[in-house]
Amino acid sequence: MENDQKLRILYKLLDHNAGRYLSAEMQPKKYPPWVGWAGFASVQRSLLSYLNIVQQHLQKLTAFFERESLCAPALISSAMRAIITCTDEKPDDC
């Protein structure tokens, strides 16, 4: 019985933490305008490559959630939000 309880706790932790990762991966969808702001083609290619990697990872996380019947909580990653907000403000400063 104790093992079952430990497994349930671990499963809940997995559910919660995976939800945080999923939420953080969804936030960079705001990046596409940044590609236009980039003045160098190499920076634009890097951003587009990163967006592609994030999109692939998001698809894998979504498939994992479906396969494991996990419920992704609607969490907002404060770290990702801060990075996005800071970057959004940069063009105004230039």
C-alpha positions in Angstrom: 0.0 0.0 0.0 2.8 2.4 0.8 4.4 1.9 -2.6 1.1 2.7 -4.3 0.9 6.0 -2.3 4.5 6.8 -3.3 3.7 6.1 -6.9 0.7 8.4 -6.8 2.7 11.2 -5.3 5.5 10.8 -7.9 2.8 10.8 -10.6 1.3 14.0 -9.3 4.8 15.6 -9.2 5.4 14.5 -12.8 2.0 15.9 -13.8 2.7 19.3 -12.2 6.3 19.7 -13.3 5.6 18.5 -16.9 2.8 21.1 -16.9 5.3 23.8 -16.0 7.6 22.8 -18.9 4.7 22.7 -21.3 3.5 26.1 -20.2 7.1 27.5 -20.6 7.4 26.0 -24.1 4.1 27.6 -25.2 5.1 31.1 -24.3 7.7 31.6 -27.0 5.0 31.6 -29.6 5.3 35.4 -29.1 8.8 35.3 -30.7 7.9 35.6 -34.4 7.8 39.4 -34.3 11.3 39.3 -32.9 12.5 37.7 -36.2 11.5 40.9 -38.0 13.3 43.0 -35.5 16.6 41.1 -35.9 18.9 43.2 -38.1 21.1 40.3 -39.2 20.1 37.4 -41.3 22.2 35.1 -39.0 20.1 36.2 -36.0 16.9 35.7 -37.9 18.0 32.2 -38.9 18.9 31.4 -35.3 15.5 32.7 -34.0 13.6 30.7 -36.7 15.7 27.6 -35.8 14.9 28.0 -32.1 11.2 28.4 -32.8 11.3 25.2 -34.8 13.0 23.4 -32.0 10.5 24.7 -29.5 7.6 23.7 -31.7 9.0 20.2 -32.0 9.5 20.0 -28.2 6.0 21.3 -27.7 4.6 18.5 -29.9 6.5 15.9 -28.0 5.3 17.2 -24.6 1.7 17.3 -25.8 2.0 13.7 -27.1 3.5 12.7 -23.7 0.6 14.3 -21.9 -1.9 12.5 -24.1 -0.1 9.2 -23.8 0.2 9.4 -20.0 -3.2 10.9 -19.5 -1.8 13.9 -17.7 -3.6 17.1 -17.2 -1.5 20.2 -17.9 -2.3 22.9 -15.5 -2.5 26.4 -16.9 0.6 27.8 -15.4 2.5 30.8 -16.5 6.3 30.6 -16.3 7.4 33.8 -14.6 10.9 33.3 -15.9 9.7 33.0 -19.5 7.3 35.9 -19.0 10.1 38.1 -17.7 12.4 37.3 -20.7 9.6 37.9 -23.2 8.6 41.2 -21.5 12.2 42.4 -21.4 12.8 41.5 -25.0 9.5 43.2 -26.1 10.7 46.4 -24.5 14.1 46.4 -26.2 13.0 47.7 -29.7 11.4 50.6 -27.9 14.8 51.4 -26.3 16.7 51.4 -29.6 
